[in-house]
Amino acid sequence: MSRVKDLALQNVPVILLVVVFLAFAAVDPRFLSGDTITLILRQSAYVGILAVGMTLVLMTAGIDLAVGSLLYLTAVVVGQIVHTVAMPIFAVPILAVLIGAMFGAFNGFAVSVLKIIPFIVTLAMLTAFRGLGYGVSDSREVNYPDAITALGAQSVLGIPLPIAVFALVVLLAHVTVTRTPFGRQLLATGEDRQAAARAGVRVGRIQFAVYVISGALVGLASFIAVIQQFSGTVTPAAGKGIEFDAIAAAVLGGTSLFGGRGSVFPGTVVGTLLIQLVNTGLGFIRVDLYLTQMVQAGIILLAVLIDSLRTGRLEKLRRTVITSGRQDDDPPPKPAAPAQTQEAGR
Amino acid sequence: MTSTPRLELRGISHAFFGMPVNCDISLRVEPGEVLGLVGENGAGKSTLMNIVGGVLTPDEGRMLIDGDPYAPKSTGEARARGIAHVHQELNLFSQLSVIDNVFLTAYPRRWGVFTDRRKARRDTADALAQLELPFSPSTIVEQLSPGHRQMLEIVKGTLGSPGLIILDEPTTSLTSRETHLLFALIERLTAQGTSFIYVSHILDDVKKLSDRIAVMRDSALIDVRAEADLPVRELITLMVGRPLDSLYPDRAGHTPADVQAAPALRLDDVSATGLVHRATLTVDRGEVVGIFGLMGAGRTELARVIAGLDAADSGRIEVAGTDVTRLSPRARIAAGLAFVTEDRRGEGLLMEFPVVANAALPSLARWSGGVLAPLRRRSLRARVQAVTEALRLKATDLTRSPVQALSGGNQQKVVLAKWLLTEPELLILDEPTRGVDVGAQYEVYRTALERADAGTGILVISSELPELLGIADRIVVMRLGRIVAEYPRAQFDARIILGAAFGERPDEVAAGEAASIQIQGGV
């Protein structure tokens, strides 16, 4: 029984995802269709890509508040370049990734070399990047050529392009976190930076790299946003506040704001889908727009609350000394048991 | 010896903020030798080992490995030169697996980028098997017991066959069985030519393992002698700088306090699911009660329940006559409870804060008229100074330097001082001497016993049985979360008490295995 409970506690986000989905379906059975699912996935793509980058940053106990502004800045800069320089279409996303990475490197430099705390660095950049974007665009809308915007309707092997790109990013990030030394050192850095340094991890490099990666993913996300959500038009408000969706998605998926704990898959992917599911679902059943935001906030609070309950409970389980089945008052077992006694954690 | 030493130090000196911590130290470690290194906390052992391990760069002096110059700038470089440093405090990442912790910076790779998990798993499993460790390589470290975590640190140290392994207090969390396995491993490795520097406060262990013993005191190397030429008594004299008659202050025994006053602590059939089962216990005023038990017997858990950090499900807890069963930890402190935790870094101290700020924390209200009223800083400081002086605390600046800069023994004194300032009716000490040198141990216990004489009830948890035998009026044995036996001072017998901790019944003890169990520590 308690095993089932623990399993449930371990998988709160997934369960929540299913429950919320079924709840919407209960209100309106038409919600339960392949089209809705594709729509949710499609709209998740760009926030999801941001959230993956955010997850890596959070794992190192950092934070990147500048992703929304950087998304706007990259979209604007790339848009201007596309208008002035002729280039093949496949070069456009690559350009966006490079520009994003370049600005990300700036964050990384400030955090790892100048040793300014990430919150402050990226808070400053949140303003600076948008200001720079206004300058580049003269605060006007930037329009992309139709040839590029049309990519949003393209498919790869039957999968809509935005979804395919998101999936690829998730795959790469997941493999990086779980299967490379870099990924393991990332988590170690986040859990205890000093201990990681003592263990010989080059903490500065890891931190630098993670902001560059986040920046590169923002670049990619800006491209996806342009061909998907923005339909080719970048307004001065584009991407505003999106950093909070990215952070929320990562945290909903179980990534700790204090570093050292988290996963891209299933974690952040589930978190992203949950947020988008709520957005789409509330629109679908025509809930008041103001109420929508309250519900979103409620879901996030609920998930974080359950998460802290879970952490508390798992913590208590680990400290258990009395193993079940010995609760009765029979005489303590024979000395053959010490090995087991010693294993029981404290 | 004419062979080239594995490690040679020539005139190493180092100072922190102008305070010398290592003065002109010259030392050799031969291949295949175990060099014991002893000294009080703050004598400079850890600094010296950090210099050898590449954590610190010495201000002066040179080092040689196998005759070649050695000046590491990082632990990585030291490691590459064959120096493994197993720190006293654990450097483990609790969210990562055992494999990840072992190979964090040295993962075997496939195709240059990916971790070769199969090889890493195999190598880790082999290393774990060497020490007969029963957990799987993919266990998340968080789930390991403190003893197993410490063993894992040692496993990390032995990997890649380094030429010299520094073990700094490696046995503080180990059970005696684990300690034996470690010693056997040290023997095997020295036979293969690996050298060790073994730093420990447990002098019996140092004597047993070492070929030669180096003694440090006040930042200097006092003496290096063959083990056989250094009886324990002389070793202590060298360490402390004066002869120390006994390791523990005299306990004349308490005279039963006047019956009028309520006992300092009364537990009546207290249970907390999974932690404590039906505990009944009384600690009189002025009485010192020791709790003994194996790792994981529920001793700390009981203390936490008494302190209100974990809730009791049933039963009744009284502190100095007040029923505190449903009260918050804060209210229990007000009722006269003080709990010195076993985890002084994690739970006992604000490491970045100076001594005064730490010591004043639970009793701040006494120095101010209200939450927002200004603190009477001068009288607070005078009081802290008085208490810390009584404890012979060594600190450069009570109001400025962070406690982080203090040695382990001095940090422990700060934690104790902090609770003494609250003038408690019941003082719970959980492993108060772990990683604390003999001199400081004496001070900690002397102060605690003085409190007892003044009428405070003391509850001491310790894994060091000789310690409890030395200072307690009564010893209570815990096992699997319950109190299984109780012995007044007149009936103290190490074998019987150990037997009870292992779950034997008194009549079996004589013939049982308890006799063969080595008592760790003490002299």
Interface residues (C-beta under 8 A of the other chain):
Chain A: V175 R179 T180 P181 R184 Q185 L187 A188 E191 D192 A195 A196 R198 A199 G200 V201 G260 R261 K316 L317 R318 R319 T320 V321 I322 T323 R326 Q327 D329 P331 P332 P333 K334 P335 A337 P338 A339 T341 Q342 E343 A344 G345 R346
Chain B: V55 S74 T75 G76 R79 H87 N91 L92 F93 S94 Q95 L96 D100 F103 L104 T105 Y107 R109 V113 F114 T115 R117 P134 E142 Q143 L144 S145 P146 G147 H148 T175 R177 E178 G274 L275 V276 H277 R278 L294 M295 G296 A297 G298 T300 E301 D310 R479 L480 G481 R482 V484 F502 G503 E504 R505 G512 E513
